Amino acid sequence: MVGKVVKVRPHPRGERIWLADVDIGADYQLQIVWGGLPVVEEGSLVPVAPPGARLPDGKMRRRRYRGEISEGMLCSLAELGWDPSVTDRVALLDNSMGLRPGESLKPDVDWKSIVMLEDKPPMVDVPTSNSVVPPIAPLWRKPRRSP
């Protein structure tokens, strides 16, 4: 089902784990614990598996993660059975497609038409010893050694 993220905050007892309050329609909100890449923000539309939902891995239920209740799951494309190669990030649904919180995501839907595929977290270039040493090695007048 479609959920609209109302609030996102870090989990008080975990790194790389967040809490999201998600509106699933009819003025009903779920608190969901999620991990993975931090691509979800307030206002995002996301696929939600509430307690009782059936997924390829089994039936969803209410759980406690490090002391916080999770009333379902924010789903990836793999968990929905749409694209098995995308397992590590929550699928973001396109806000311009007219999807509403609580609306069902049918298995036969053309998922490429409702998922924001271009919204990926930016890659960070981390300098390595090979990228830093060559420019400064001549300043020391010493030959460059590889690690």
N, C-alpha and C positions, 0 to 999 in steps of 0.2 A: 504494500500500500504506500501511497505518497505521504510523506511527512514534511512539515515545514519547521526548520530549526528556529526556536525562539531565543534560546540562550546557550552559549558555550562557555565552559570554564574548565580549568585544569582540575584533575582529580587530586584531592588533598593528600592522598597517600601513594602516589605513583608517578613515575616519569613516563612521558610519552603516552599517557592515558588521560582522556578527557571525559567530562560529563556534558550531555546535551539534553536540554528540555525541548521536546519535539511535539508540535501540534499535529494530531492525527484526525482532526475534524471533530465536529459536534462539541466544540469547546472542551476537548479532552486532551491532556498532555501526558506524555510518558517521559520519565527520566531514563536515559540510555547511556551506559558506559561504553566508550569505544576507544580503539587504539589505531595505530597505523599512521599514515601521513596526515598532517594537520591541514586538510583541504576544506573542512566543513566550517562554515561561519554562520552567524545569525542571518536569517533570511533565506538560507539555502534550502532547496527542495531536495529531499533524499528518499531513497527506497527504505522502508521500515518493515521489519518483521516483528510484530508484536507477539506477546505470549500466546501460544496456541497455533501460530503460523507454521505451516509445513514447508521445510526447505529440503534440498537434496541431501543435506547432512543429518536431517532429523527434525523433530518438533522443537520449536522455540519455547523457552520457559523463562520465568522470572528468576533472576540469579543475583547473588551478591558478589561484587568484585572489590576486594580490599576495603570492605566495610560499607560500600555504597551499593544501593539497589539498582539493578539494570532491568528495565521492563521491556526488553526486546533487543533488537540489533539494528544498526545502520548497515545496510548490505552493500557488498561489492558486486561487480558484474558477474564474478565467478559464483558467488553465493546465490545469485538469482538464476544461475544456469544460462546466462546470456553470453558470456565470454570467459572461458576458463583461464585465459592468460592474465587477466587483471584481478589479482587476488589481494593486493596490499593496500588498496585505497577504497574509500567509500565512493560509490557512484553518485555523481551530482546530476540532478535532473534539470533540464532546461526550463528556466522560469517563464520563458516566452511561449511555451507550448500550451498554456491554459490549464495545466494540471492543478488540482486542488487537494489540500490535505484531506486524507481519508479515502481518496479515490483509489480503486484497485488497479494494480499493475498486472494486466493479463499476460499469461505466458506467450501468447501469439503476437504480442505487440512488436512493432519494428523498433527495437530498443535504440538503434542508432539515430532515430529521429527525435528521441526525448532525452538522451544522455549527452552531457556536455563533454565531448571527447578532447577538446583543445585546452580545457582548464586543467593544467598540470602544475604542480609546484615548481618554482624556478630551481634550476640546478645551480649549485654553488661551486665555483671553482676554488679548490683548495690548493694553494701552492705546495709543491713537493720539493724535495731537495734537488731533484733534477731541473726543476724550472727556476729555482732561485740561485743555485750555485754557479751556473755558467756565466751570468752577467757580472757577478762580483769576483769570480776567481782571478781575472787579470789584475784586479786591484791589489790582491795579496801577493801577486807575482809567484804564485805556486801553481803547480799543475792540478787540474781537477781530478778528483778521485771519485769513483762511483761508490755508492754505499754497499 
